[in-house]
């Protein structure tokens, strides 16, 4: 049996902050958890699956008694905001209708989309649907990520590659990916690509260097779980 663990789940609460940042009594917990899932699904469908295709990689949710804050990490903030902020206002209104709470949306721009695992996975999945050469696609993405500051990248695709009768896997690695090192910042994503001849799974690991206390992210906050404990090196 493979002893593998999710790179993000492995680091939550140690070097990574939670993606849902709130505290609730037992009676409300399940309800709020399902609401978080619905919000993420709705935002993803609205911004990633239909035009304007805003390249959203992460959706963070914070709650206080009065309001619900949704932090959207995107490579194309202009597409989320829309002309004169119309799109973001409409999205806020729709989410308020969905949840019945006051919603505030914050948009954080991804400065370097070339080394974001989710965006890389989505781009490869999209190309696989168009039946382009998967070997060339993966090679290009890996090289581009390394040129844009990644210290290591691994891309694994599995399924009926190239429409072959039998499913197989294709794996490419460049640089190093220290999966067991908690201090290492490893971004991971799994994106399924639904092609005409079946589903192909795309997994991406990107190693961007060690966490340091100086890397204060814009998505960090003072909310519960919004800030991970920094691990000092002993």
C-alpha distance (Angstrom), angle and dihedral (degrees) to the residues before:
residue distance angle dihedral
X1 . . .
X2 3.81 . .
X3 3.80 111.3 .
X4 3.78 95.6 -146.7
X5 3.77 128.4 149.6
X6 3.79 131.8 -168.9
X7 3.84 107.8 -94.8
X8 3.80 92.2 -138.3
X9 3.82 97.3 43.8
X10 3.79 89.2 48.1
X11 3.82 90.9 59.5
X12 3.83 101.7 37.7
X13 3.78 111.1 125.4
X14 3.80 91.9 10.1
X15 3.79 107.9 63.2
X16 3.83 100.0 -17.8
X17 3.80 126.5 64.4
X18 3.81 122.2 -133.9
X19 3.80 119.0 -93.0
X20 3.81 92.5 -138.7
X21 3.79 109.4 50.2
X22 3.77 112.6 -168.6
X23 3.76 142.5 95.0
X24 3.80 123.7 -133.7
X25 3.80 138.0 174.8
X26 3.80 116.5 -104.9
X27 3.80 94.1 -100.8
X28 3.83 93.4 57.1
X29 3.79 99.7 35.6
X30 3.82 98.9 88.8
X31 3.79 93.3 45.3
X32 3.82 93.0 51.3
X33 3.80 91.9 45.4
X34 3.81 91.1 55.3
X35 3.81 89.3 45.8
X36 3.82 90.0 54.0
X37 3.81 89.7 51.2
X38 3.81 91.3 50.1
X39 3.82 92.3 48.5
X40 3.81 92.0 50.8
X41 3.80 92.4 46.7
X42 3.80 92.4 47.8
X43 3.83 95.4 47.1
X44 3.82 91.3 45.7
X45 3.81 92.1 50.2
X46 3.79 92.8 44.9
X47 3.82 98.5 46.1
X48 3.81 105.5 24.2
X49 3.82 107.9 30.0
X50 3.81 99.3 41.4
X51 3.83 130.9 39.6
X52 3.05 130.6 -47.3
X53 3.89 84.9 47.3
X54 3.80 92.4 -155.9
X55 3.86 97.0 -172.1
X56 3.83 95.3 -121.9
X57 3.79 110.3 -177.0
X58 3.80 103.0 175.8
X59 3.80 139.7 18.2
X60 3.82 117.0 -160.3
X61 3.79 121.1 -169.7
X62 3.80 127.6 -156.2
X63 3.80 126.0 178.9
X64 3.77 134.8 -164.1
X65 3.80 125.0 173.7
X66 3.79 91.8 -93.4
X67 3.78 105.8 34.8
X68 3.76 148.5 20.7
X69 3.82 117.8 -133.1
X70 3.79 118.6 -158.9
X71 3.81 116.7 -166.4
X72 3.80 112.3 -160.2
X73 3.82 117.9 -163.1
X74 3.78 108.1 -157.3
X75 3.79 139.5 162.9
X76 3.83 90.8 -145.1
X77 3.82 108.5 44.8
X78 3.81 91.6 166.0
X79 3.82 90.5 63.3
X80 3.83 91.5 52.5
X81 3.81 94.3 47.2
X82 3.83 95.0 44.1
X83 3.81 126.5 -166.5
X84 3.84 109.3 -25.2
X85 3.81 89.6 -10.8
X86 3.82 93.3 -67.7
X87 3.81 96.5 134.7
X88 3.78 95.2 50.5
X89 3.82 90.9 47.8
X90 3.80 91.0 51.4
X91 3.82 90.9 47.5
X92 3.82 90.2 50.2
X93 3.82 91.1 50.7
X94 3.83 92.1 47.8
X95 3.81 92.5 49.3
X96 3.80 90.7 48.3
X97 3.81 88.2 53.9
X98 3.83 90.3 47.2
X99 3.81 96.0 49.4
X100 3.81 103.7 24.5
X101 3.83 89.9 -132.6
X102 3.80 136.7 106.0
X103 3.81 106.1 -89.3
X104 3.82 128.1 -157.3
X105 3.81 118.9 -172.1
X106 3.80 121.5 -155.0
X107 3.78 119.8 -171.3
X108 3.80 121.3 -151.9
X109 3.79 118.9 -170.3
X110 3.81 119.4 -133.6
X111 3.78 102.9 -132.3
X112 3.81 95.9 -162.7
X113 3.84 111.7 31.4
X114 3.83 90.9 169.9
X115 3.81 90.3 76.1
X116 3.82 99.4 39.7
X117 3.82 108.4 111.8
X118 3.83 95.9 -150.2
X119 3.81 93.7 49.8
X120 3.81 91.6 45.9
X121 3.82 90.7 50.2
X122 3.82 92.1 48.2
X123 3.82 91.7 49.2
X124 3.82 92.5 50.7
X125 3.82 92.2 44.9
X126 3.82 89.6 52.1
X127 3.82 91.8 51.0
X128 3.82 91.7 48.1
X129 3.82 88.8 56.3
X130 3.80 88.0 55.1
X131 3.82 89.4 53.3
X132 3.78 94.5 -121.2
X133 3.81 120.4 159.0
X134 3.81 104.4 -75.1
X135 3.82 95.0 -159.0
X136 3.79 93.3 56.1
X137 3.84 92.0 43.4
X138 3.79 93.6 53.1
X139 3.81 93.9 43.7
X140 3.82 90.9 51.3
X141 3.83 93.7 48.2
X142 3.81 92.7 47.9
X143 3.80 93.5 49.6
X144 3.80 92.5 44.7
X145 3.85 91.3 51.2
X146 3.81 91.8 50.3
X147 3.82 90.9 49.8
X148 3.82 90.2 50.5
X149 3.78 95.4 57.6
X150 3.82 106.7 -81.5
X151 3.82 113.7 142.0
X152 3.77 93.0 -155.5
X153 3.81 139.7 -1.8
X154 3.78 135.7 -171.9
X155 3.80 125.5 -173.1
X156 3.81 121.3 -172.3
X157 3.79 123.0 -176.0
X158 3.76 123.8 -176.3
X159 3.81 133.9 -177.2
X160 3.79 138.0 57.2
X161 3.79 94.7 -17.3
X162 3.79 113.9 -161.8
X163 3.82 89.2 1.5
X164 3.84 91.4 -69.0
X165 3.80 118.1 167.5
X166 3.79 93.3 -122.1
X167 3.78 124.3 51.4
X168 3.80 119.5 -121.7
X169 3.77 140.6 161.6
X170 3.79 132.7 -112.2
X171 3.77 120.5 -161.8
X172 3.82 130.2 -171.7
X173 3.80 127.8 -178.0
X174 3.78 133.5 -177.8
X175 3.80 125.3 177.4
X176 3.81 122.0 -8.0
X177 3.81 131.3 -48.3
X178 3.84 111.8 -167.1
X179 3.82 98.1 -164.0
X180 3.81 95.8 171.8
X181 3.81 94.6 51.9
X182 3.80 108.5 96.3
X183 3.78 90.9 -164.2
X184 3.82 91.1 58.8
X185 3.81 117.1 97.3
X186 3.82 103.1 -132.1
X187 3.79 116.6 173.3
X188 3.81 114.0 -157.7
X189 3.79 134.6 -174.1
X190 3.78 138.3 173.5
X191 3.81 116.3 -159.1
X192 3.82 122.9 175.3
X193 3.81 116.4 -144.8
X194 3.82 111.9 -151.1
X195 3.79 104.0 -151.7
X196 3.80 128.2 176.3
X197 3.82 91.7 -101.0
X198 3.81 97.8 44.9
X199 3.77 142.6 -62.0
X200 3.79 120.9 -52.3
X201 3.80 118.0 -162.0
X202 3.80 118.6 -140.1
X203 3.81 119.9 -163.3
X204 3.80 122.4 -175.3
X205 3.81 129.7 -171.1
X206 3.82 118.7 -174.4
X207 3.81 122.5 -175.5
X208 3.80 111.9 -160.0
X209 3.82 101.6 173.5
X210 3.79 136.6 -85.1
X211 3.80 124.8 -37.2
X212 3.76 112.0 -108.9
X213 3.78 128.3 -173.2
X214 3.80 89.5 -119.3
X215 3.83 92.9 63.8
X216 3.78 95.1 91.1
X217 3.77 104.2 174.5
X218 3.81 121.6 -147.0
X219 3.79 87.3 -126.1
X220 3.82 91.1 60.8
X221 3.77 114.3 105.6
X222 3.76 143.0 170.1
X223 3.83 91.7 -110.7
X224 3.80 120.1 116.8
X225 3.79 106.5 -75.8
X226 3.79 90.6 5.9
X227 3.77 92.7 115.0
X228 3.78 125.4 45.3
X229 3.77 121.8 -141.7
X230 3.77 108.0 -98.5
X231 3.78 111.0 -123.2
X232 3.77 111.1 -136.0
X233 3.77 114.5 -148.5
X234 3.78 111.0 -110.9
